[in-house]
């Protein structure tokens, strides 16, 4: 059996803990039971050497997460199924999730007999815009039926259900595990020619020119424009090997994959939107881009006036947003260079201490969208994008993350991503337009960003690189 399925002793223990927890529960209580699965490292994908069936990330509700390797030991999370979820839309979508979460916390009970000391988590995802029209929720908070975690040689599992499910939850959990076993991983599917053409490129540069006119007229200071590109594979794209390729080739990024309704949304993002731990918060102000293309030609300098102006605008906007929400905000720090594959960005981490009474979802509502993904001023940029038919599929340039039972959490900006549907992958990328932007250069920037998914699709494989051997980027 694959190592991430429970053995008989663990199943028996889980059943006993479920019955004990149900004994004092009310029907609307949310119950979470954590088990220590023993030592070992597991990324939960099952594509190491093809010996086990891969995780099927195209079936039902499922999400996968790998933290950046730069933060120490990577933590891997695999969330399967749903115990309960909340969805909201419109301008009050984060406030609605905050209210739902407050009610959930009041009835969320955690049984941790082996003292894993890991709080149960809810998975969060949201779109760029307040209203979503493509089938993905505008905002969703989901407590998975099963959450598998691995970090630093320690593996745990948390099983969750509403108390009304009773002892039937146990066979439901086991069924969820079995349902996620996919076929053994295969060599990557060959990609057919990309569906693109010069008209799409010309249309993007025309939008850049229109944005520059709006900036010149004083209506905007910055606007972020997005593109998408579709490619077709010769057979259905296996998501687990694709995630493994992204992980290996982008160690400094958070890698994520979310599946729902037969589709998957995957990516490798260099940008944290927010981390909140015991009222201490971190926010990334990330902007400015430089790169080398595949023949070694470099883009303009990361430290030129355009990139520095674009990044400083994001820093100032983030700090202005956080000032009324924080009791203390650290002094501004100099920007650092963040390497993400062949791309480089300027990043400033803003640190603060949250005021009492301010919650995670209030922070999200205040910060999103930052000028790094929308523009500035925020309201004017949003109106301009809507008027010019901006389209951002699934959760691209929205966010993905987690919230624990205590209200701490993290969210990353959903960048360098693609929506997978059978044989088709639609990738998304954007570029920030400020005064002095060159339309051809902005198009080239989106090409480099779109190449992240195309590269991973070509290099998806069953084996990791040899230990100590860096993957090419």
C-alpha positions in Angstrom: 0.0 0.0 0.0 1.2 3.6 -0.6 2.9 5.0 2.5 0.3 7.8 2.9 -2.6 5.4 3.5 -3.2 4.3 7.1 -2.3 0.8 8.4 -4.8 -1.3 10.4 -3.5 -0.1 13.7 -3.9 3.5 12.7 -7.4 2.9 11.4 -8.4 1.3 14.7 -6.9 4.2 16.7 -8.7 6.7 14.5 -12.0 4.9 15.0 -11.6 4.9 18.8 -10.7 8.6 18.9 -13.7 9.4 16.7 -16.1 7.5 19.0 -14.6 9.2 22.1 -14.9 12.6 20.5 -18.5 12.1 19.3 -19.5 11.2 22.9 -19.6 14.8 24.0 -20.4 16.5 20.7 -23.4 18.4 19.4 -24.6 17.8 15.9 -23.3 21.1 14.4 -19.8 20.8 16.0 -16.8 20.5 13.7 -14.5 17.7 14.9 -10.9 17.4 14.0 -8.7 14.4 15.0 -4.9 14.5 14.5 -2.7 11.4 14.3 1.1 11.1 14.2 2.0 9.0 11.2 5.6 8.5 12.3 8.9 9.7 11.0 9.8 10.1 7.4 9.6 12.7 4.6 6.7 12.6 2.1 5.6 15.1 -0.5 2.3 13.2 -0.8 2.5 13.2 -4.6 3.6 9.7 -5.2 5.8 10.4 -8.2 9.2 9.7 -6.7 10.1 6.7 -8.6 6.8 5.5 -10.1 6.5 2.7 -7.5 3.2 4.0 -6.0 0.1 5.3 -7.7 0.2 9.1 -8.0 -2.2 11.4 -6.1 -5.1 12.1 -8.4 -5.5 15.9 -8.2 -8.2 16.0 -10.8 -10.9 14.2 -8.8 -13.2 16.0 -6.4 -12.0 18.6 -3.9 -8.2 18.4 -3.4 -5.3 20.8 -2.8 -1.5 20.5 -2.5 1.0 22.9 -1.1 4.8 23.1 -0.8 6.4 25.9 1.2 9.6 27.6 -0.2 12.8 25.6 0.4 14.5 28.9 1.4 12.4 28.9 4.7 14.2 25.7 5.9 12.7 22.3 5.6 9.9 22.4 3.1 6.5 21.7 4.5 4.1 19.7 2.2 0.4 19.6 2.7 -2.2 17.6 0.9 -5.9 18.4 1.6 -8.5 15.9 0.5 -12.3 16.2 0.4 -14.3 18.6 2.4 -15.8 18.6 5.9 -17.4 22.0 5.6 -16.9 25.0 3.4 -18.1 28.6 3.0 -18.3 30.6 -0.2 -18.9 34.3 -0.7 -18.9 36.9 -3.5 -19.1 40.6 -4.0 -17.5 43.5 -2.2 -18.2 42.0 1.2 -16.8 38.6 0.4 -13.9 38.7 3.0 -16.2 40.1 5.7 -18.6 37.2 5.0 -15.8 34.7 5.4 -14.7 36.4 8.6 -18.2 36.1 10.0 -18.4 32.4 8.9 -15.0 31.7 10.4 -15.9 33.3 13.7 -19.0 31.0 13.9 -16.8 28.0 12.9 -14.2 28.6 15.6 -17.0 28.5 18.3 -17.8 24.9 17.5 -14.5 23.6 16.2 -13.1 20.9 18.5 -9.7 19.4 18.1 -8.7 16.0 19.5 -4.9 15.6 19.5 -4.2 12.4 21.5 -0.6 12.0 20.3 0.2 15.7 20.9 1.1 16.6 17.4 0.5 20.2 18.5 -0.5 21.1 14.9 -3.6 23.2 14.8 -6.2 22.0 12.2 -6.3 24.2 9.1 -8.9 25.6 6.7 -7.9 26.1 3.0 -8.5 29.6 1.5 -8.8 30.6 -2.1 -10.1 33.8 -3.8 -10.2 35.3 -7.2 -8.7 38.7 -8.3 -12.1 40.3 -8.8 -15.0 40.5 -6.3 -17.3 38.7 -8.8 -16.2 35.5 -10.5 -17.9 34.4 -13.7 -15.8 31.3 -14.8 -17.0 28.7 -12.3 -14.4 29.2 -9.6 -15.6 30.7 -6.3 -14.9 34.4 -5.8 -13.9 33.4 -2.3 -13.9 30.1 -0.5 -12.9 28.8 2.9 -12.8 25.0 3.1 -12.0 22.7 6.0 -10.7 19.5 4.3 -11.9 16.1 5.4 -8.3 15.0 5.5 -5.1 17.1 5.8 -1.8 15.3 5.4 1.3 17.2 6.5 5.0 16.5 6.3 8.0 18.6 7.5 11.4 18.0 9.0 11.0 14.2 9.0 7.6 14.3 10.7 4.3 13.2 9.2 0.8 13.9 10.5 -2.8 13.5 9.4 -5.8 15.5 10.6 -9.3 14.1 9.9 -12.3 16.4 10.2 -16.1 16.0 10.0 -19.3 17.6 11.4 -20.5 15.7 14.4 -23.8 14.9 12.7 -21.9 12.5 10.4 -21.3 10.2 13.4 -19.2 7.0 13.0 -19.9 7.0 9.2 -17.1 9.6 9.0 -14.5 6.9 9.3 -15.4 4.9 6.2 -15.9 8.2 4.4 -12.3 9.2 5.2 -11.0 5.9 4.0 -13.0 6.2 0.8 -11.6 9.7 0.2 -8.0 8.3 0.5 -8.7 5.5 -1.9 -10.4 7.8 -4.4 -7.3 9.9 -4.7 -5.1 7.1 -6.0 -4.3 7.7 -9.6 -2.6 5.5 -12.1 1.2 5.1 -11.9 3.0 8.2 -13.2 4.0 8.2 -16.8 6.3 10.2 -19.0 4.9 13.7 -19.6 2.5 14.1 -22.4 3.9 15.7 -25.5 2.7 19.3 -26.0 1.2 20.3 -29.3 1.8 23.7 -30.8 0.6 26.5 -28.5 -2.7 28.3 -29.4 -1.5 31.8 -29.9 -0.6 34.2 -32.6 0.5 37.8 -33.5 -3.0 39.2 -33.1 -3.0 38.4 -29.4 0.4 40.0 -28.9 -0.6 43.1 -30.9 -3.8 43.4 -28.8 -1.7 43.2 -25.6 0.7 45.9 -26.7 -2.3 48.1 -27.8 -3.7 47.8 -24.2 -0.3 48.8 -22.8 -0.4 51.9 -25.1 -3.9 52.7 -23.8 -2.7 52.3 -20.2 0.2 54.6 -20.9 -2.2 57.3 -22.2 -4.2 57.0 -19.0 -1.0 57.3 -16.9 0.1 60.3 -19.0 -3.3 62.0 -18.4 -3.0 61.5 -14.7 -5.8 59.0 -14.3 -3.5 56.3 -13.1 0.0 55.8 -11.7 0.2 52.1 -12.4 -1.9 49.4 -14.0 -1.2 45.6 -14.2 -2.2 44.0 -17.5 -2.7 40.2 -17.8 -2.4 37.8 -20.7 -3.2 34.1 -21.1 -2.1 31.4 -23.4 -3.5 27.9 -24.1 -1.6 24.8 -25.1 -2.9 21.3 -25.7 -1.2 18.0 -24.8 -1.5 14.7 -26.7 -3.3 13.2 -23.6 -4.7 14.4 -20.3 -2.2 16.3 -18.3 -1.1 14.5 -15.1 -1.1 17.2 -12.4 1.1 15.4 -9.8 4.2 15.2 -12.0 3.6 18.8 -13.1 3.6 20.0 -9.4 6.8 18.0 -8.8 8.5 19.7 -11.7 7.5 23.1 -10.5 8.8 22.2 -7.0 12.1 21.0 -8.3 12.7 23.9 -10.7 11.5 26.7 -8.4 12.8 26.0 -4.9 12.3 29.6 -3.8 8.6 29.6 -4.6 5.5 28.4 -2.9 4.0 25.6 -5.1 0.3 25.1 -5.1 -2.4 23.0 -6.8 -6.1 23.1 -6.2 -8.7 20.8 -7.9 -12.4 21.2 -8.1 -15.1 20.2 -10.5 -12.7 18.3 -12.8 -10.3 21.1 -13.2 -7.0 22.0 -11.5 -5.3 25.3 -10.8 -1.5 25.1 -10.3 1.4 27.4 -10.0 4.7 28.5 -8.5 4.5 31.9 -6.8 7.4 34.0 -5.4 5.0 36.4 -3.6 3.5 36.1 -0.1 0.5 38.4 0.4 0.3 37.9 4.1 1.6 35.8 7.0 0.0 36.3 10.4 1.4 34.6 13.5 0.3 35.6 17.1 -0.6 39.1 15.9 2.8 39.6 14.1 2.4 40.1 10.4 4.6 40.0 7.3 3.6 41.3 3.9 5.6 41.1 0.7 5.9 44.2 -1.5 7.1 42.7 -4.7 7.5 44.5 -8.0 10.0 45.1 -10.7 11.2 42.4 -13.0 14.4 41.4 -14.8 15.3 38.2 -16.6 17.5 36.4 -19.0 15.9 34.7 -21.9 16.9 31.2 -23.2 19.6 32.6 -25.3 21.1 34.6 -22.5 19.9 38.0 -23.5 19.1 40.2 -20.4 16.2 42.5 -19.8 16.7 46.1 -18.7 18.4 46.4 -15.3 16.3 45.4 -12.2 17.6 48.6 -10.6 16.6 51.0 -13.4 14.3 53.9 -12.7 11.1 52.2 -14.0 11.6 49.1 -11.8 12.6 51.1 -8.7 9.6 53.4 -9.1 7.2 50.5 -9.6 8.5 48.7 -6.5 8.5 51.8 -4.3 4.8 52.5 -5.2 3.9 49.0 -3.9 5.9 49.5 -0.7 4.2 52.8 0.0 0.7 51.5 -0.7 1.2 48.5 1.6 2.5 50.6 4.4 -0.3 53.1 4.0 -2.8 50.3 4.2 -1.3 48.7 7.3 -0.8 51.8 9.3 -4.3 52.1 10.8 -4.4 48.3 11.4 -1.2 48.0 13.3 -0.1 49.1 16.7 3.5 49.1 15.4 5.0 49.0 12.0 8.7 48.4 11.4 10.8 51.0 9.7 11.1 50.6 5.9 13.8 48.3 4.8 15.9 48.4 1.6 14.6 46.2 -1.2 16.3 42.9 -1.8 16.7 40.9 -5.0 14.5 37.8 -5.2 15.6 35.2 -7.7 12.8 33.1 -9.1 14.1 30.8 -11.8 15.3 33.0 -14.6 13.3 36.0 -13.2 14.4 38.5 -10.6 12.2 40.8 -8.6 12.7 43.6 -6.0 11.1 42.6 -2.7 10.6 44.5 0.5 9.1 42.7 3.5 6.9 44.9 5.6 6.6 43.9 9.2 4.1 45.0 11.8 2.2 44.2 15.0 -1.6 43.9 14.6 -4.0 45.9 16.7 -6.4 43.9 18.9 -9.7 43.1 17.2 -8.2 43.0 13.7 -8.5 39.6 12.1 -6.9 37.7 9.2 -9.8 38.3 6.8 -9.9 42.0 7.5 -6.2 42.2 6.6 -7.0 40.4 3.3 -9.8 42.8 2.5 -7.6 45.8 3.1 -4.5 44.5 1.3 -6.1 42.9 -1.8 -5.5 43.9 -4.5 -2.1 45.4 -3.9 -0.6 47.6 -6.7 1.6 44.6 -7.5 -1.4 42.8 -9.1 -4.0 45.6 -9.8 -2.7 49.1 -10.0 -2.7 52.4 -8.3 -4.9 54.2 -7.2 -6.7 50.9 -6.5 -10.3 52.1 -7.3 -9.3 53.8 -10.5 -7.2 50.9 -11.6 -10.1 48.5 -11.0 -12.5 50.6 -13.0 -10.0 50.9 -15.9 -9.4 47.1 -16.0 -13.1 46.4 -16.0 -13.8 49.0 -18.7 -11.0 47.4 -20.9 -12.3 43.8 -20.5 -9.5 42.5 -18.2 -10.0 38.7 -17.9 -8.2 36.6 -15.1 -9.2 33.0 -15.0 -9.7 30.9 -11.9 -7.8 32.4 -9.0 -4.9 34.0 -11.0 -3.6 37.1 -9.1 -6.1 36.4 -6.3 -4.8 34.3 -3.4 -4.4 30.9 -2.0 -3.6 30.0 1.6 -4.5 28.6 5.0 -6.1 29.7 8.3 -5.8 27.7 11.5 -8.4 27.3 14.3 -6.7 30.2 16.3 -7.1 32.7 13.4 -3.5 32.7 12.3 -2.8 32.1 8.7 -0.9 32.8 5.5 -1.8 33.6 1.9 0.3 33.8 -1.3 -0.5 35.7 -4.4 -1.6 33.2 -7.1 1.0 33.9 -9.8 3.0 31.9 -12.5 0.0 29.6 -12.8 -2.3 27.6 -15.2 -5.7 26.2 -15.2 -5.7 22.5 -16.3 -8.7 20.9 -17.9 -8.0 17.5 -19.3 -5.5 18.0 -22.2 -5.6 21.7 -22.1 -3.5 24.1 -20.0 -4.3 27.9 -19.9 -1.4 29.9 -18.4 -1.6 33.4 -17.0 0.9 36.2 -16.6 0.9 39.9 -16.2 3.1 43.0 -16.2 3.0 46.3 -14.3 2.7 49.4 -16.5 4.0 52.7 -15.2 5.2 55.9 -16.9 8.2 55.0 -19.1 7.1 51.4 -19.8 7.9 50.1 -23.2 5.0 47.9 -24.7 7.4 45.5 -26.4 9.4 45.1 -23.2 6.2 44.4 -21.2 5.2 41.8 -23.8 8.6 40.2 -23.4 8.2 40.1 -19.6 4.9 38.2 -19.9 6.5 35.8 -22.3 9.1 34.9 -19.7 6.5 34.5 -17.0 4.2 32.3 -19.2 7.2 30.1 -19.9 7.3 28.9 -16.2 4.3 26.6 -16.8 5.4 25.6 -20.3 8.8 24.7 -19.0 7.3 22.6 -16.1 5.0 20.8 -18.6 7.9 19.8 -20.7 10.1 18.7 -17.8 7.4 16.9 -15.6 9.0 13.6 -14.7 8.8 10.7 -12.3 12.2 11.3 -10.5 13.6 14.2 -8.5 17.0 15.5 -9.3 19.9 13.8 -7.5 20.4 15.2 -4.0 22.5 18.3 -4.1 22.0 18.7 -7.9 20.1 21.9 -8.7 17.4 21.8 -11.4 17.9 24.2 -14.3 15.5 27.1 -14.3 
